[in-house]
């Protein structure tokens, strides 16, 4: 069973290494991460569960209760991003509060680009591109930060 790594664990500050190949062990690990985000959050980067590898998993389906509180919440499809990198950022930014599974009881106002383009490989190592805006762009930037050793507390 995988566990969330918490600050000040040094793995959270390390730039990750690119994934060279997908094998059965890595696929099993990714499945564990998928299960974890369904219960705990919107995204999870490999360093947050103790692997210094360049990949993350995102996905979110708002509950009816969450939608009652915030009708503007949108679902994010489950995506595994292997070796992601942002290739374009809008000049426009927005500041919103973010939390992190690796930092207990902390929210930080973080400026993020409103729109981004991100290239990555899927679990079959095929190149993919996402053009994201709004909440999806924010989530992707948050997870990409983790892969570079950057945390929300760096924005304080």
QUITAPE-V327863 format. One record per backbone hydrogen bond with DSSP energy under -0.5 kcal/mol. NH is the residue of the N-H (numbers start at 1). CO is the residue of the C=O. E is the energy in kcal/mol with one decimal. If there is no record, write none. Layout:
# QUITAPE-V327863
nh co e
NH CO E
NH CO E
This chain:
# QUITAPE-V327863
nh co e
5 48 -3.8
7 102 -2.3
9 6 -2.2
12 9 -1.6
13 10 -1.7
14 11 -1.0
16 147 -2.4
17 52 -2.0
23 21 -0.6
27 23 -2.4
28 24 -2.3
29 25 -2.0
30 26 -2.7
31 27 -2.2
32 28 -1.9
33 29 -2.0
34 30 -2.5
35 31 -2.2
36 32 -2.0
37 33 -2.3
38 34 -1.4
39 35 -1.0
39 36 -0.6
40 36 -2.4
41 37 -1.5
44 57 -2.3
46 55 -2.6
48 45 -1.6
49 46 -1.9
50 47 -1.6
51 46 -2.2
53 51 -1.4
54 17 -2.5
55 53 -1.9
56 81 -1.8
57 44 -2.6
58 79 -2.5
59 42 -2.5
60 76 -2.8
67 63 -2.3
68 64 -1.9
69 65 -1.6
70 66 -2.5
73 70 -1.9
76 60 -2.8
79 58 -2.2
81 56 -2.8
81 79 -0.6
82 80 -0.7
82 121 -2.6
83 54 -3.7
85 119 -2.4
87 117 -2.5
88 117 -1.3
90 115 -2.5
94 112 -2.4
96 94 -0.5
96 110 -1.7
98 108 -2.2
100 103 -0.6
103 100 -1.5
106 103 -0.9
108 98 -2.2
110 96 -3.0
110 108 -0.7
112 94 -2.5
114 92 -2.5
116 132 -2.5
117 88 -2.1
118 130 -2.5
119 85 -2.7
120 128 -2.2
121 82 -2.8
122 126 -2.1
125 122 -2.6
128 120 -3.1
130 118 -2.4
132 116 -2.6
132 130 -0.7
134 114 -1.7
136 133 -0.9
137 133 -0.7
138 134 -2.1
139 135 -2.6
140 136 -2.6
141 137 -2.1
142 138 -2.4
143 139 -2.5
144 140 -2.3
145 141 -2.2
146 142 -1.6
147 143 -1.4
148 144 -0.7
148 145 -1.5
149 146 -1.4
150 145 -2.6
154 151 -1.8
155 152 -1.9
156 153 -1.1
